[in-house]
Amino acid sequence: MLKRRTLVAAAGAALGCLAAFPVAAQEVVKVGLILPMTGPFASTGRQVSAGAKTFIETHGDTVAGKKIELIIRDDAGVADQTRRIAQELVVNDGAKVLAGFGLTPLAMSVAPVATQAKVPAIVMAAGTASITKASPFITRTSGTLPQYSLPVGTWAAQNGIKNVVTLVSDYGPGIDAEKWFTKEFKAKGGEVTEAVRVPLQNPDFAPFLQRVRDAKPDAVFVFLPSGVGSLFMKQFSERGLADAGIKLIATGDVTDDDILNSMGKPSIGTITGHFYATAHDSPENKAYVEAFKKANDNMRPNFMSVGGYDGMALIYAALEKTKGDASGPAFMEAVKGLSWTSPRGPVSIDPETRDIIQNIYMREVKEVDGELQNVEFQTFEALKDPEKAEAK
């Protein structure tokens, strides 16, 4: 224990010293991108990093007279590694901005590093609402689960669904999704008859889906982390829930564009709420999809990729505002209230919470020109994170 405390103290001292160095002399702004590039959540790392690189490729690698250098590090989805890599990037590599963070525990592990070193940390993927509360140096360009679970509850209550079973992964985002869908659905007159939570690691959905079928709800509301939707959809079909008349409604993580085509016909008709779909109809998105596919061997961009793309947009906009000053306090002050047009639509950073304000779209999985797409049919405009709005 003494050795561990000594190491932590030494790392803290190093971070404290680094924070004291002046930024003005820096001609290069290094951005440390920490992501799960291997392991079960590697698709998140692949998409976020590709989105970030697409932004640099289309906008150049210089902003406000500073050259942007992207340093990508693999944490394999392990929080202890995320924290260690963040310390190394700041102390050894001189990173002025940290970014990425594929899962909530990974983002939370970096909060003490960001706070002590006064280094901005941009959450490009993780979706638990409380993350930005963990440090004044954290901001977000993905979205929060309350933000896109609540509209699903609104839609369900307005479209003839009377009773629902919720099924979510048992960790922060899943609990957020369960809470805010349930809160909104009940407020609109619906009934949640059972709340089912599934282990995050190595999930087998079959026994949980059987519980859902036995409960005979009108619909099942689902949240799962990006990347595991194919297995879920296969078992949803095998357990015969659709045949039993149980509608599938979910957050958009379930019908992730990266793997949607592999889900096949069982996914058709699934209703989801989310902030981005590859099929989003705007000139900005059409240009983004074309550039992304060209740079990534025709890979389809998903919502994680847009979190990475917009994370870089935020970095560039903040540096333009500070005239190249990448020091943490100046950068974070510049972040507040930033707004721009993203491939997903208009976005801004809430000056009070440092969380993203954005449109949330209701979508239905349909076959379009031989491919499965999340086709938008309703928009909830300029939504703030409702959890923080409620806390005010």
C-alpha positions in Angstrom: 0.0 0.0 0.0 2.9 2.4 0.9 4.5 1.7 -2.5 1.1 2.4 -4.3 0.7 5.7 -2.4 4.3 6.7 -3.3 3.6 6.1 -7.0 0.4 8.0 -6.9 2.1 10.9 -5.1 4.9 10.9 -7.6 2.5 10.9 -10.5 0.6 13.8 -8.9 3.8 15.8 -8.4 4.8 15.3 -12.0 1.4 16.4 -13.2 1.5 19.4 -11.0 4.8 20.4 -12.3 3.7 20.0 -15.9 0.6 22.2 -15.4 2.9 25.0 -14.4 4.8 25.1 -17.7 3.8 28.0 -20.1 1.9 27.0 -23.2 2.8 30.0 -25.4 6.0 28.5 -26.6 4.3 25.4 -27.9 4.0 25.2 -31.7 2.5 21.7 -31.6 -0.7 20.8 -29.7 -0.6 17.1 -28.9 -4.0 15.5 -28.5 -3.9 12.1 -26.7 -6.7 9.9 -27.9 -7.2 7.0 -25.5 -9.5 4.3 -26.8 -10.2 0.6 -26.7 -8.5 -0.4 -29.9 -8.4 -4.1 -28.9 -10.7 -6.2 -26.8 -14.5 -6.5 -26.8 -15.1 -2.8 -27.5 -12.6 -2.4 -30.3 -15.3 -1.3 -32.7 -15.8 1.8 -30.6 -12.1 2.7 -30.8 -12.0 2.0 -34.5 -14.9 4.3 -35.2 -13.9 7.2 -32.9 -10.3 7.3 -34.1 -11.5 7.1 -37.7 -13.9 10.0 -37.1 -11.1 12.1 -35.5 -8.7 11.4 -38.3 -11.4 12.2 -40.9 -11.8 15.7 -39.4 -8.1 16.4 -39.6 -7.9 15.0 -43.2 -10.7 17.3 -44.3 -9.8 20.4 -42.3 -6.0 20.3 -42.2 -3.7 19.7 -39.3 -3.1 23.4 -38.4 -5.4 25.7 -36.4 -4.6 29.2 -34.9 -1.0 28.8 -35.9 -0.6 25.5 -34.1 0.0 22.1 -35.6 -2.3 19.4 -34.3 -0.7 16.0 -33.5 -2.9 13.1 -32.8 -1.4 10.4 -30.5 -3.6 7.3 -30.4 -3.2 4.9 -27.4 -5.0 1.6 -26.8 -6.4 1.0 -23.3 -8.2 -2.3 -24.2 -11.2 -1.1 -22.3 -9.5 -1.3 -18.9 -9.8 1.7 -16.6 -6.5 1.2 -14.8 -4.8 1.3 -18.2 -6.7 4.4 -19.2 -5.6 6.3 -16.2 -2.0 5.2 -16.6 -1.9 6.1 -20.3 -3.4 9.5 -19.5 -0.7 10.2 -17.0 2.0 9.1 -19.5 0.6 11.2 -22.2 0.5 14.3 -20.1 3.9 13.8 -18.2 6.0 12.1 -20.9 4.4 13.1 -24.2 3.3 16.7 -23.3 -0.3 16.1 -24.4 -2.3 19.4 -24.0 -5.7 17.7 -24.6 -6.9 14.2 -23.7 -9.8 12.7 -25.6 -11.6 9.5 -26.5 -12.9 7.3 -23.6 -15.0 4.5 -25.0 -16.8 3.5 -21.8 -17.9 5.3 -18.6 -15.4 3.7 -16.2 -12.6 4.7 -18.6 -13.7 8.3 -18.7 -14.2 8.5 -14.9 -10.7 7.1 -14.3 -9.1 10.1 -16.1 -11.0 12.8 -14.1 -8.4 13.1 -11.4 -5.6 13.4 -14.0 -7.5 16.1 -15.9 -8.2 18.0 -12.7 -4.7 17.9 -11.2 -2.9 18.6 -14.5 -5.5 21.2 -15.6 -5.7 19.4 -19.0 -9.0 19.3 -20.9 -10.5 15.8 -21.4 -13.1 15.4 -24.2 -15.4 12.5 -23.9 -16.1 11.3 -27.5 -18.0 8.1 -26.7 -19.0 7.3 -23.1 -22.6 8.3 -22.2 -23.3 8.3 -18.4 -24.7 11.7 -17.5 -22.5 12.2 -14.4 -19.1 12.1 -16.2 -18.9 15.8 -16.8 -19.5 16.4 -13.0 -16.3 14.5 -12.2 -14.0 17.3 -13.3 -14.3 20.9 -14.4 -11.9 20.0 -17.2 -14.2 17.4 -18.8 -16.5 18.2 -21.8 -18.4 15.9 -24.1 -19.2 15.5 -27.8 -21.0 12.2 -27.8 -24.3 12.3 -25.9 -25.9 11.1 -22.6 -28.2 8.2 -22.1 -30.9 10.3 -20.4 -30.8 12.6 -23.5 -31.7 9.9 -25.9 -33.7 7.5 -23.7 -36.3 10.1 -22.6 -37.6 10.7 -26.2 -38.1 6.9 -26.6 -40.4 7.0 -23.6 -42.3 10.0 -25.1 -42.7 8.2 -28.4 -43.8 4.9 -26.9 -46.5 6.5 -24.7 -47.8 8.5 -27.7 -48.0 5.4 -30.0 -50.2 2.9 -28.3 -47.7 1.2 -26.1 -49.2 0.7 -22.6 -46.8 -1.6 -20.8 -43.1 -2.3 -21.2 -40.3 -4.4 -19.7 -36.9 -2.7 -19.7 -33.7 -4.7 -20.5 -30.4 -2.9 -20.0 -26.7 -3.6 -19.5 -25.9 -3.4 -15.8 -23.6 -0.4 -15.6 -23.8 3.4 -15.5 -25.3 4.1 -19.0 -27.8 1.2 -18.7 -29.0 2.4 -15.4 -29.3 6.0 -16.8 -31.3 4.6 -19.8 -33.6 2.5 -17.6 -34.2 5.5 -15.2 -35.1 8.1 -17.8 -37.1 5.9 -20.2 -39.1 4.7 -17.1 -39.5 8.2 -15.7 -40.9 9.6 -19.0 -43.0 6.6 -20.0 -44.7 6.5 -16.6 -45.2 10.3 -16.6 -47.1 9.9 -19.9 -49.3 7.1 -18.5 -47.4 4.0 -19.4 -46.5 1.1 -17.0 -43.1 -0.6 -16.6 -43.9 -4.1 -15.4 -40.3 -5.4 -14.9 -36.7 -4.0 -15.0 -34.2 -6.6 -16.3 -30.4 -5.9 -16.0 -27.8 -8.0 -18.0 -24.1 -8.4 -17.1 -21.9 -6.1 -19.1 -19.2 -8.7 -19.7 -19.9 -11.8 -21.8 -23.7 -11.4 -21.9 -26.0 -14.2 -22.8 -29.3 -12.5 -23.5 -31.4 -15.7 -24.0 -32.5 -16.3 -20.4 -33.3 -12.6 -19.9 -35.3 -12.5 -23.2 -37.3 -15.5 -22.0 -38.2 -13.5 -18.9 -39.4 -10.7 -21.2 -41.5 -13.1 -23.3 -43.0 -14.6 -20.2 -44.1 -11.1 -18.9 -46.0 -10.5 -22.2 -45.5 -6.7 -22.5 -46.5 -4.6 -25.4 -42.8 -3.7 -25.9 -39.3 -4.2 -24.5 -37.1 -1.1 -24.1 -33.4 -2.0 -24.6 -30.0 -0.4 -24.0 -26.8 -2.2 -24.8 -23.3 -0.8 -25.4 -22.3 -0.3 -29.0 -21.1 -3.4 -30.8 -23.2 -6.2 -29.1 -26.5 -5.6 -31.0 -25.9 -8.5 -33.5 -25.9 -11.2 -30.7 -28.9 -9.6 -29.0 -30.9 -9.4 -32.3 -30.1 -13.0 -33.1 -31.4 -14.2 -29.7 -34.4 -11.8 -29.8 -35.4 -13.6 -33.0 -34.6 -17.1 -31.7 -36.7 -16.6 -28.6 -39.7 -15.5 -30.7 -40.4 -12.2 -29.1 -41.5 -10.5 -32.3 -43.8 -13.5 -33.1 -45.3 -13.1 -29.7 -46.2 -9.5 -30.6 -43.6 -7.8 -28.4 -42.2 -4.7 -30.1 -38.5 -3.8 -29.8 -37.8 -0.2 -28.9 -34.3 0.9 -27.9 -31.6 3.5 -27.8 -29.6 3.8 -31.1 -26.7 1.9 -29.6 -28.5 -1.3 -30.3 -28.9 -0.8 -34.0 -25.4 0.6 -34.4 -24.7 1.5 -38.0 -21.3 -0.2 -37.8 -23.0 -3.6 -37.5 -26.6 -3.0 -38.6 -26.3 -4.8 -41.9 -25.1 -7.9 -40.1 -28.3 -8.1 -38.0 -30.4 -9.0 -41.0 -34.2 -9.1 -41.2 -35.0 -9.5 -37.5 -33.9 -5.9 -37.0 -36.3 -4.4 -39.5 -39.0 -2.4 -37.8 -37.0 -1.7 -34.6 -37.7 1.8 -33.3 -34.8 3.7 -31.7 -33.9 7.1 -30.4 -30.4 8.6 -31.0 -28.4 11.6 -32.1 -26.9 10.2 -35.4 -27.6 7.8 -38.2 -25.5 7.3 -41.4 -28.7 8.0 -43.3 -29.2 11.4 -41.7 -30.3 13.7 -44.6 -28.1 16.8 -44.7 -25.4 18.2 -46.9 -22.9 18.1 -44.1 -23.6 14.5 -43.4 -23.4 13.4 -47.0 -20.0 15.0 -47.3 -18.9 13.4 -44.0 -20.0 9.9 -45.0 -18.3 10.2 -48.4 -15.0 11.4 -46.8 -15.2 8.8 -44.0 -15.9 5.9 -46.4 -13.1 7.0 -48.7 -10.6 7.1 -45.9 -11.7 3.9 -44.2 -12.1 1.2 -46.9 -15.8 1.9 -47.4 -16.6 1.4 -43.6 -19.9 2.9 -42.6 -19.6 5.7 -40.0 -21.6 5.3 -36.8 -22.5 7.6 -34.0 -19.2 6.9 -32.2 -17.3 8.2 -35.3 -19.3 11.4 -35.1 -18.3 11.8 -31.5 -14.7 11.6 -32.6 -15.2 14.0 -35.5 -17.0 16.6 -33.4 -14.4 16.2 -30.7 -11.8 17.4 -33.1 -14.2 20.2 -34.3 -14.5 21.3 -30.7 -10.7 21.3 -30.2 -10.2 23.4 -33.4 -13.0 25.9 -32.5 -11.7 26.3 -28.9 -8.2 26.9 -30.1 -9.4 29.5 -32.7 -11.2 31.2 -29.8 -8.1 31.3 -27.6 -5.8 32.2 -30.5 -3.9 29.0 -30.0 -3.7 29.0 -26.1 -4.2 25.3 -25.2 -3.8 25.9 -21.4 -6.6 24.1 -19.6 -8.4 27.0 -18.0 -8.4 29.1 -21.2 -9.5 26.1 -23.3 -12.3 25.2 -21.0 -13.6 28.7 -20.9 -13.6 28.8 -24.7 -15.5 25.5 -24.9 -18.6 27.0 -23.1 -21.2 28.0 -25.5 -19.4 26.8 -28.7 -21.8 25.9 -31.5 -21.4 24.4 -34.9 -23.1 22.4 -37.6 -22.2 18.7 -37.2 -22.9 15.8 -39.6 -25.6 15.0 -37.0 -27.2 18.5 -37.2 -26.8 21.7 -35.1 -24.9 21.2 -31.8 -23.6 23.4 -29.0 -21.9 23.0 -25.6 -24.0 23.9 -22.6 -22.0 26.7 -20.8 -23.3 25.5 -17.5 -22.7 21.8 -17.7 -20.1 21.4 -20.5 -22.3 18.8 -22.0 -23.6 18.7 -25.6 -27.0 20.1 -26.7 -28.3 18.4 -29.8 -31.2 17.0 -31.7 -32.4 13.5 -30.9 -34.1 11.6 -33.7 -36.6 8.8 -33.6 -35.7 6.2 -36.3 -37.0 2.9 -37.7 -34.8 0.2 -39.2 -35.7 -0.1 -42.9 -34.2 -1.7 -46.0 -33.0 1.1 -48.3 -31.3 0.3 -51.6 -30.3 -3.1 -50.4 -28.9 -2.0 -47.1 -30.4 -1.7 -43.6 -30.6 1.9 -42.4 -31.8 3.8 -39.3 -34.4 6.0 -41.1 -35.3 9.1 -39.1 -39.0 10.1 -38.8 -39.2 12.5 -35.9 -36.9 15.1 -34.3 -36.7 16.3 -30.7 -34.8 19.6 -31.2 -31.9 21.0 -29.1 -32.2 18.7 -26.1 -30.0 19.3 -23.1 -29.1 16.4 -20.8 -32.3 16.1 -18.7 -30.5 14.8 -15.6 -28.5 17.9 -15.2 -31.5 20.1 -16.1 -33.5 18.4 -13.4 -30.8 18.9 -10.8 -30.7 22.7 -11.3 
